Amino acid sequence: MKLNTKSMAKAAVYMAVAAGFFTMAAYADAVIPSPPTNSMGYVAATVLGSLGNVAQVISAVSYLAGFGFTIASFFKLKQHKDNPQQIPVTNGLAMLAIGAALIFAPSVFQMVGATLFGDTAKTAGVEGITTVPGQTN
């Protein structure tokens, strides 16, 4: 895998879009009241309720991809040590930075949600959709 500025910019855009989805779901969950069961609002609330499961999957994928990038970065750094003319050190360092960002992304989403939405901020974690620590519903 060749890492260049274009692919790193693409990854940053995808991370920003994912952050937007997380914050949009948290905001929508906080401001949408319970509609009657025979309305389009009920359908929208049901779809919104299932977004919690999507958020859990995205968090799990973020953790797994982060650990994968971190492990792959160690192999790239070893390849650079063995053959520094062929493999630049920036490949391994970029993969390490991306891995760390993916590992800490769910925590960052939680902090951003608390900053933007206050008491009603929710985030997906290993245990499910949880409120921000120290806050109540």
Secondary structure in CASP SS format (residue, H / E / C, confidence):
PFRMAT SS
TARGET T0000
AUTHOR 0000-0000-0000
METHOD secondary structure of the structure
MODEL  1
M C 1.00
K C 1.00
L C 1.00
N C 1.00
T H 1.00
K H 1.00
S H 1.00
M H 1.00
A H 1.00
K H 1.00
A H 1.00
A H 1.00
V H 1.00
Y H 1.00
M H 1.00
A H 1.00
V H 1.00
A H 1.00
A H 1.00
G H 1.00
F H 1.00
F H 1.00
T H 1.00
M H 1.00
A H 1.00
A H 1.00
Y H 1.00
A H 1.00
D H 1.00
A H 1.00
V H 1.00
I C 1.00
P C 1.00
S C 1.00
P C 1.00
P C 1.00
T C 1.00
N C 1.00
S C 1.00
M H 1.00
G H 1.00
Y H 1.00
V H 1.00
A H 1.00
A H 1.00
T H 1.00
V H 1.00
L H 1.00
G H 1.00
S H 1.00
L H 1.00
G H 1.00
N H 1.00
V H 1.00
A H 1.00
Q H 1.00
V H 1.00
I H 1.00
S H 1.00
A H 1.00
V H 1.00
S H 1.00
Y H 1.00
L H 1.00
A H 1.00
G H 1.00
F H 1.00
G H 1.00
F H 1.00
T H 1.00
I H 1.00
A H 1.00
S H 1.00
F H 1.00
F H 1.00
K H 1.00
L H 1.00
K H 1.00
Q H 1.00
H H 1.00
K H 1.00
D H 1.00
N C 1.00
P C 1.00
Q C 1.00
Q C 1.00
I C 1.00
P C 1.00
V H 1.00
T H 1.00
N H 1.00
G H 1.00
L H 1.00
A H 1.00
M H 1.00
L H 1.00
A H 1.00
I H 1.00
G H 1.00
A H 1.00
A H 1.00
L H 1.00
I H 1.00
F H 1.00
A H 1.00
P H 1.00
S H 1.00
V H 1.00
F H 1.00
Q H 1.00
M H 1.00
V H 1.00
G H 1.00
A H 1.00
T H 1.00
L H 1.00
F H 1.00
G H 1.00
D H 1.00
T H 1.00
A C 1.00
K E 1.00
T E 1.00
A E 1.00
G E 1.00
V C 1.00
E C 1.00
G E 1.00
I E 1.00
T E 1.00
T E 1.00
V C 1.00
P C 1.00
G C 1.00
Q C 1.00
T C 1.00
N C 1.00
END
